[in-house]
Amino acid sequence: MADIVSKLVRECNAAWTKGVDFLTIWHTTLKQHPYVAGQPLQDQNEAGPALMIPLVTGRHLIFDASGFWLG
């Protein structure tokens, strides 16, 4: 399970570093992924605004100014 989530984080960051915007990543990768459990939620962290994408594992995939990471 951790490998699948790690692969998802890497895939999202690879697209983001190529200049793909969040909405495109959401529609092409995240929304249909079996581990994504719901819509992104707005949040705030030390980097500023962030989006938290709930996962079936109970954790969140976080997107902020530094990219995607597992929270």
C-alpha positions as semicolon CSV with decimal commas, in nm:
position;residue;x (nm);y (nm);z (nm)
1;M;0,000;0,000;0,000
2;A;0,278;0,245;0,086
3;D;0,440;0,177;-0,252
4;I;0,119;0,271;-0,433
5;V;0,086;0,598;-0,241
6;S;0,456;0,679;-0,288
7;K;0,420;0,615;-0,661
8;L;0,117;0,848;-0,670
9;V;0,315;1,125;-0,496
10;R;0,605;1,081;-0,742
11;E;0,369;1,082;-1,041
12;C;0,197;1,401;-0,926
13;N;0,527;1,578;-0,855
14;A;0,669;1,472;-1,192
15;A;0,371;1,630;-1,369
16;W;0,380;1,942;-1,149
17;T;0,753;2,002;-1,211
18;K;0,680;1,981;-1,586
19;G;0,438;2,271;-1,545
20;V;0,108;2,082;-1,527
21;D;-0,140;2,271;-1,307
22;F;-0,322;2,120;-1,010
23;L;-0,663;2,103;-1,180
24;T;-0,520;1,900;-1,467
25;I;-0,342;1,665;-1,224
26;W;-0,666;1,633;-1,028
27;H;-0,870;1,540;-1,336
28;T;-0,612;1,316;-1,507
29;T;-0,448;1,139;-1,213
30;L;-0,601;1,194;-0,870
31;K;-0,979;1,198;-0,918
32;Q;-0,986;0,849;-1,070
33;H;-0,720;0,693;-0,846
34;P;-0,859;0,413;-0,625
35;Y;-0,671;0,544;-0,318
36;V;-0,823;0,895;-0,337
37;A;-1,120;0,907;-0,099
38;G;-1,271;1,249;-0,170
39;Q;-1,247;1,604;-0,295
40;P;-0,953;1,833;-0,206
41;L;-0,999;2,037;0,111
42;Q;-0,852;2,384;0,154
43;D;-0,600;2,420;0,435
44;Q;-0,312;2,639;0,548
45;N;0,038;2,532;0,655
46;E;0,377;2,694;0,710
47;A;0,425;2,717;0,332
48;G;0,094;2,905;0,289
49;P;-0,227;2,782;0,125
50;A;-0,252;2,407;0,079
51;L;-0,492;2,146;-0,054
52;M;-0,546;1,823;0,138
53;I;-0,665;1,526;-0,067
54;P;-0,805;1,249;0,158
55;L;-0,678;0,896;0,094
56;V;-0,842;0,563;0,179
57;T;-0,547;0,499;0,412
58;G;-0,671;0,777;0,645
59;R;-0,381;1,002;0,550
60;H;-0,381;1,298;0,311
61;L;-0,192;1,388;-0,001
62;I;-0,094;1,752;0,051
63;F;-0,035;2,000;-0,231
64;D;0,127;2,331;-0,144
65;A;0,394;2,565;-0,279
66;S;0,657;2,291;-0,242
67;G;0,460;2,034;-0,442
68;F;0,288;1,711;-0,343
69;W;0,372;1,518;-0,027
70;L;0,212;1,270;0,208
71;G;0,073;1,415;0,529
